[in-house]
Amino acid sequence: MIANILLVITILFYFALANLSSKPMPGGDYGVGYAYAWIIYISGFIITSGLLAWNMNWNHCFDWISKYRNWLVFLGWLIFVAAVTFSVEYQNKWPEGKFPVFMHWLTITRIYIWLPMLVFISCFYLINASRLPALSFYWMKNMLLFGCFFSCILSSGLIWTYGKYQVSQRLSLLQNMKNWQIERDASYKESLNFITNYNESTIEGLLKFVELGNEEKRRQLAIAKIKSFPDWENELIKVLTKKDLDQIFIYHDETYYVYAFLDGNSVPHPERFVKPFIYSLNIMTIRARKDLNDAYAWDIGMLNLITVCKVFNGQFKPYAKELRPAMLKLNEALSGEAKERMNEERKRRYEKVLKMFRKEVKNWLKENT
């Protein structure tokens, strides 16, 4: 009794799915309803057909399978579901070149109708075999096997297509990685040539290569090139003291790279950098206040305060007393309440950076009282 009910429900879900898939997906809100209906029908079909196969096996409908019956019933159900889902999905549309040609031929024969009918009729007989003596068990069993055979053909095509797609994706990924490596190597060689042949009047074009995260050979080449300028110290000061620096888009502000250069590179006259540093810290304070009050801003990440504090604790530590008032103002600005970020992930990242910078500045102030 239960098996018959499950069979009827499975057939109803299947025909609802087949009917829905025969129609083009509408746009707008109707498309959302279409998608939800498709999910409900396919889920219902999979669940009820699975319960049907389990129930039939439990009630000895497949006892004529001598070996590995449980596994073969499960595999047969899985293959049938995959084949039927494919045949329903592509009953009216066909992506050229995506699947093997024989799958197209089977689709033309309306396999989405006769394949499930073969299986459903066979299941109905096996469930009610004791009440249908006039029908031949031999033919019904072979009808089911015939349906399983075509399900295997379709499923093998799906497996082949999936395997071919995966291989294609891997080959494409390898080719993209190879192209990326070629471009990266070319870009690296080009940057080395740029640094070696650099002949501009200022050092600003070289500063972007001096970050610690940069490739070491290129970084050292850029540092050596910068130090080859007779007035490189004045050039660094000019960058730190540019007029209206707070009005410049932060990603065009070379101050970031000056601190990166000073992290590990001494200057002949450190005392000359005190006032430029104070000016730079005041600009950072202005940027920090603006950033905390703008829910969409992310300029704070470019302040590089970890490197700034590291530089101040290095060669410039004797000048901490002069730098302290500006650092106190920066600490006050950073201590302000940040506006809620619009995106949860962005909020998490922003709070992490802000917390790190607050801690760094406070630690510097404690160490340099």
Buried (B, 14 or more C-beta within 10 A) or exposed (E): EEBBEBBBBBBBBBBBBBEBBEEEEEEEEEEEEBEEEBEBBBEBBBBBBBBBBBBBBEEEBBEEBEEEBEEBBBBBBBBBBBBBBBBBBBBEEEEEEEBBEEBBEBBEEEBBBEBBBBBBBBBBBBBBBEEBEEEEEEEBBEBBEBBBEBBBBBBBBBEEBEEEEEEEEEEEEEEEEEEEEEEEEEEEEEBBEBBEEBEEEBBBBBBBBBBEEBEEEBBEBBBEBBEEBEEBBEBBBBBBBBEEBBEBEBEEBBBBBBBBBBBBBEBEEBEEBBEBBBBBBBBBBBBBBBBBEEBEBBBBBBBBBBBBBBBBBBBBEEBBEBBBEBBBBBBEBBEEEBBEBEEEEEBEBBEEBBEEBBEBBBEBBEEBE
